């Protein structure tokens, strides 16, 4: 349990455990909060506890038949639903299969748990199908909806779930966790946390994956573009291979630092401290109107992506890079 349950969610955990012990768990939970704070791990920890036949005060026993099935990765009463590909919706056929599954009895004679993440990936058809389950889920059935953008969920779905809100932990607690988990120096952990908007698990993925290398290439390309050493079309082609939403977040982060330097009297960037000279130079040269126009464009493109529209990546990036290069003029 200690490997899954994060220390900043102890209050929410104790609350649900008390409900479970009093036989007052709802049939559906909506775990709501920013991405990367650990909601998915919380959902899995709760599922592990509910599926165990011999739970202890510390959590699931780990040795009953149900725990053995779960640890082996094929527990018949635990269902995970997510988009078939990143950025795609949860399809109605996936929910219909879930309905068929829940019409049968629990194979291990206890709880049946469904974890859906991210729940906002439901489209209209799949959301309407899910309503049927929420209205009649069946005995000892818990649906856990992990949601990063609750405003994108249908109100009728939100109203049928008990909502539990999760926030980013305090900086000191998050840094301590990253230092312990990744064996980092505190300064490095703080930098990762800043780049991840305070979300510790997002910072962990940033460190363990190849995303930092992509960020380095993007920042180098942006600096070269300002100096006239790179072509917009070439950079757009290169960046098009990256996570597009992540690229927009990085661009937005750079602009936020520039705005702070330019308008708030801050001498150095708050987030992108490794690009101090470039950001200070842009803050001196660029007009506020151009900076805010680019920031507005980035927000528009982010909304389109989050609404699962399918833009032309090359053209989108070329437009943004042209506006970025114009900041130096």
Protein Blocks (a to p, Z undefined) as FASTA:
>chain_A
ZZmmcfklmmmmmmmmmmmmnopacfbdcdeddehilpmmmmmmmmmmmmpmbbcfkbce
hlamklmmmmnopafkbccdddfbghiacdfklmmmmmmmmmpccfklpacddddddfkl
pcfklmmmmmmmmmmnoghiacddddfblmlpcfklmmmpccdddddddfklmmmmmmmm
nopafklmmmmmmmnnopaklmmmmmmmmmlmmmmmmmmmmmmmmnopacfklmmmmmmm
mcfklmmmmmmmmmmmmmmmmmnopabdfklmmlmmmmmmmmmmpcfklmmmmmmmmmmm
mmmmmnopacdfklmmmmmmmmmmmmmZZ
